[in-house]
Amino acid sequence: MSQKVILCVDDEEIILTSLRDQLQNHFGSRYMYEFAESADEALEVISELNEDGVEILIIVSDWLMPEMKGDEFLIRVHKQFPGIVKVMLTGHANEEAIERTRREANLHRCLYKPWDEEELIETLVSGLGN
Amino acid sequence: MDTRKANILAVDDTHANLRLLTRILTGHKYTVRPVPDGLLALSAVYAETPDLILLDIMMPGMTGYEVCEKLKADERTRDIPVIFISAKNEIFDKVKAFSLGGVDYITKPFQSEEVLARVETHLSLRSLQTTLEEKNKALTEAYEQLKSAQNQLILREKMAALGQLVAGVAHEINTPLGAIRASINNISNALSASVRQLPQLFQELPPDRQADFFALSQAALENRKNLSSRETRKLRRSLKKELEEQGMNETDSFANILANMGISHISPFIRLLEEENSSFILQTAYNLFVQQNNSRNIMTAVERASKVVFALKSYARHDDSDQMLSANVPEGIDVVLTLYDNQLKKGIEVIKNYGEVPDMLCYPDELNQVWTNLIHNAIQAMEGKGILEITVRIPDASELPDIRSDSETEPGQDAYVIVQITDSGCGISEEAQARIFEPFFTTKPSGEGSGLGLDIVQNIIDRHQGRIKVESQPGKTTFSVFLPISVSG
């Protein structure tokens, strides 16, 4: 069975936990969910999944993280995997970074914490539909 | 001022004298208004203020002394120089002439050179005085304007720092809010599901499987330690392997759910997982776990948000009484670090070396401003990446700068606390080091700093009778703040 993956990246465990159960609740076992607490970890996960031939459909990434930030991370991913849909989920808007991600990583949408569950699901559904 | 064009009032009841004075002075291009008595003199002064008055003393009616007294009593006329004229044979009180405000005197009969010399001298003096007064006034105005401009800049600096803090705080608060909002939905959804699932589950499950179900739920609920995303992946892989070894289907989703619940081995639950409706059973257990786990998530989020709010409150604690309060220095620094957390975590490692230091009398919110400025500068110097080391301790006697050299009481070495803030940034050149505490001096690109940050720091430390010094080389810049534990006066 070839599972498709939704990957969430945030340095805050409380965010990943709550995202995990939201995704689990809405999409159940239709997708696999992967979580990473930093951009570096996420890149590792992406390359592992890629080696295993598992397709990543969507990445939901925080912007403000230690080390590599969300814009840089998504732009880097975009160079290798332009087909993955990229969503940013951030607590504080850095317009410049969002604009850059929009331009250079084809950002699908930027959501703001505290996010609305329906909006998140709608964003993912519309991203998955692309 | 060209004294030659000056306007001189000559007052004498002797017409011959008046004519003589007029002739001498007009001959030297002065404008002269001759008047024969005191009363006319006063009205002439009020009609047009002269630059100088030559005033005879002995006159019928109002004497020169009386005229002078009146002039000096009036603010509009008090600064006009008065030179008394007195006949040699008259009884003339020089002391009285000066005490009434006369600047000089001439005795009759006079020589024209003497009159001209004295008039010239006093006109120049008056003119110099006027120029000085004007300059003084202009300087005072300029000083007031500067002071108000400086106050505005200090305020702007504070507002800029506040703006940055607000942006950081927005992030710090929105993160836990996001988690809380999502967790509440998760709990609510899981609860609805549980209410549906549990009765069905108990109808379908044989009693000993029910015991297994409770054991599984219990194991998940008792699992207090939160696994990192990496650990969860590892656990999921090992669970998947165990499930495959048991020849089970749906190994991916089972492994996923079990790993999320933190179940480390499937062996105690194999019979449960072999049930026909095992997927439903697992979902039911998971929903119970979701309720507890998301509640815990909310607790953590609330603690996080409270910490930020507490830091804000401590930061902005305003003390209008202007009295020193007892406070703990490391706690104040931690408050500032909490507020800068979002900037620090972009790539700065913070090393704290806090030794045992007593609480001390200080202006806590002002000290917070000191730590804010120093930490903010450090972050900027490192361009957001590097190591920030903060040391708080009792300094050795040899380290103490001569702080109270004028003090009679020799402070013991335990009378100070030293706070050292070290960054791994680009460093400050020696020329800049000598000037960084000057107001308006800045090494930052224009628009990024007012150049007042360290001036404010210096002022606050002075208010605490402390000292600040800087040592810098590329890669290591240390600001050391010495604060007396008990401040006198």
Interface residues (C-beta under 8 A of the other chain):
Chain A: M1 Q3 D11 E12 E13 I14 I15 L16 T17 S18 L19 R20 D21 Q22 Q24 N25 S29 M32 Y33 E34 F35 A36 E37 E41 V45 L64 M65 P66 E67 K69 L89 T90 G91 H92 Y112 K113 P114 W115 D116 E117
Chain B: A167 G168 A170 H171 E172 I173 N174 T175 P176 L177 G178 A179 I180 R181 A182 S183 N185 N186 N189 A190 N226 S228 S229 R230 T232 R233 E250 D252 S253 N256 N260 Y286 V290 N293 N294 N297 T300 A301 R304 N342 K345 K346 G347
